Amino acid sequence: DGDALSFMDSVDRYLTLAANLSSALRQGWLELASARHSMGTSRVNPILFDHKPHRASTTLQLAH
């Protein structure tokens, strides 16, 4: 029973983090769209983005 409850807690945390990530990405796309609208498409484009790998700001560690 303890393992099942621990698993359910982990799933709940995972779903919460996934929802937060989705919300942050959605907000980022909206802000990018707003910047493109206000500054013009030539001012904000993929060439200006840093395409280097970055470390994750959040990680998930699973324990057996």
C-alpha positions as CSV (number, residue, x, y, z in Angstrom):
1,D,0.0,0.0,0.0
2,G,2.8,2.4,0.8
3,D,4.4,1.8,-2.6
4,A,1.1,2.5,-4.4
5,L,0.6,5.7,-2.4
6,S,4.1,6.8,-3.2
7,F,3.6,6.1,-6.8
8,M,0.4,8.1,-6.9
9,D,2.1,11.0,-5.2
10,S,4.8,10.9,-7.8
11,V,2.3,10.8,-10.6
12,D,0.5,13.8,-9.1
13,R,3.8,15.7,-8.8
14,Y,4.7,14.8,-12.4
15,L,1.3,15.9,-13.7
16,T,1.6,19.2,-11.8
17,L,5.0,19.8,-13.2
18,A,3.8,19.0,-16.7
19,A,0.9,21.4,-16.4
20,N,3.2,24.1,-15.1
21,L,5.6,23.5,-18.0
22,S,2.7,23.6,-20.5
23,S,1.5,26.9,-19.0
24,A,5.0,28.4,-19.1
25,L,5.5,27.4,-22.8
26,R,2.1,28.8,-23.7
27,Q,2.9,32.1,-22.0
28,G,6.2,32.2,-23.8
29,W,4.6,31.7,-27.2
30,L,2.1,34.4,-26.4
31,E,4.9,36.8,-25.4
32,L,6.8,35.9,-28.6
33,A,3.7,36.6,-30.7
34,S,3.2,39.9,-28.9
35,A,6.8,40.9,-29.6
36,R,6.5,39.9,-33.2
37,H,3.3,42.0,-33.5
38,S,4.7,45.1,-31.8
39,M,8.3,45.0,-33.3
40,G,7.5,43.4,-36.7
41,T,8.5,40.0,-37.9
42,S,11.9,41.1,-39.2
43,R,13.0,42.0,-35.6
44,V,12.1,38.7,-33.9
45,N,13.0,35.6,-35.8
46,P,14.6,32.1,-35.2
47,I,18.0,33.3,-36.3
48,L,18.2,35.5,-33.2
49,F,17.5,32.6,-30.8
50,D,20.3,30.8,-29.0
51,H,20.1,27.2,-30.1
52,K,22.8,25.9,-27.7
53,P,21.7,23.2,-25.3
54,H,20.8,24.6,-21.8
55,R,20.6,22.9,-18.5
56,A,17.1,22.1,-17.3
57,S,15.7,24.4,-14.6
58,T,13.7,21.5,-13.1
59,T,14.6,17.9,-12.9
60,L,12.7,14.8,-11.9
61,Q,14.5,12.1,-9.9
62,L,12.7,8.7,-9.5
63,A,13.5,6.4,-6.6
64,H,12.8,2.7,-6.8
